[in-house]
């Protein structure tokens, strides 16, 4: 059976096809952990500018450094598989709680301005999507945003990556397989050079490059909050022998001190009082994830569970 990657037209939420669009979102969250959005409300002109300036910045400021790294590690002449390195050139922007964009070297003013504007749009879209998830799950509107909030609001940042042409894509991954630790991830990816794949039913499936789309995937925290109803899914990037693939992934995550736990309303609804997933402070999960990113997520959940019994998290704010 040919599996069709879920592509959802978000503009359908405003018309008589709302119910079927919501059903598609639900199915994607339950069975894929990924979906691709069209007509998501972010201007195509803004996306084109982000893409143009990102590619210019890579050529001007990053490409040479990447080539030097490859040369210094002797990666052109790889003979055997490499498992501790990714064939990618990246930098990180933090938007919330405080922006670090002015501290990143070599970013031109027009690029900074556009990335800030893009981040505002993505933040709005992430919050809209979290509310759609609440609606599908039968949680009160705003529940997920509130859980993510912590004392300083959510953590929101962008990983800007380029995956240059790779002479030995069978020996080194663009990005090794992993699940995302955080909340909800919004990806603006190259519409010509592919490479992103997700694992479904033990098969690696391509996430199709489409112009002006936003690819959404769910992180480990949403798996915990939904008590496993929605799953974070393993994904990877396959390096390509030609073409540089642009990837701009924005992570809308809980605040560092947010307490993450299965939603009581869901546990009640399922008539299942036995909580499968742990309760923890997001920052503690991230410390653990840092060393275990490219391993299975289940041991991470187990480790948080064993910590749980030793940590008193105090009363949970319900306001």
Buried (B, 14 or more C-beta within 10 A) or exposed (E): EEEEBBBBEBBBBEEEEEEEBBEBBBBBBEBBBBBBBBBBEBEEEEBEBBBEBBBEBBEEBBBEEBEEEBEEEEBEEBEEEBEEEBBBBBBEBBBBBEBEBEEBEEBEEEBBEBBEBBBEBBBEBBBEBBBBBBBBBEBEEEBBBBBBBBEEBBBBBBBBBBBBBBBBBEBBBBBBBBBBBBBBBBBBBBBEBBBBBBBBEEEEBEBBBBEBBBBBBBBBBBBBBBBEBBBBBBBBBBBBEEBBBBBBBBBBBBBBEBBBBBBBBBBEEEEEEEBEBBBBBBBBBBEBBEEBBBEEBEEBBEBBBEBBEEEEEEEEEEE
